Amino acid sequence: MDLSHPLFSLDPYANDVHAEAERLLAAGPVVPVDVVGVAAWAVSHHAVAQHILEDPRFLMNSRSWGPCSAARSPRAGP
């Protein structure tokens, strides 16, 4: 599985967050998704998320997110 074939397009306004979470959980612990036209990984299992957050190899600097700049992100509400 890679980012070029996202399984879901996530709703940036979270209109039905519970249904979206159920679909992600059913798809697996790490799922390729599309968020407002940006390819991303969604992590839906706590143990995996904790591992990622504790691993220094994962970049946590938003300045390096390029396509996720404020100009391409949706506004705070519908």
Helices and strands as residue ranges (DSSP letters): E 8-10, H 17-27, E 30-35, E 38-43, H 46-54, G 62-64, G 66-68
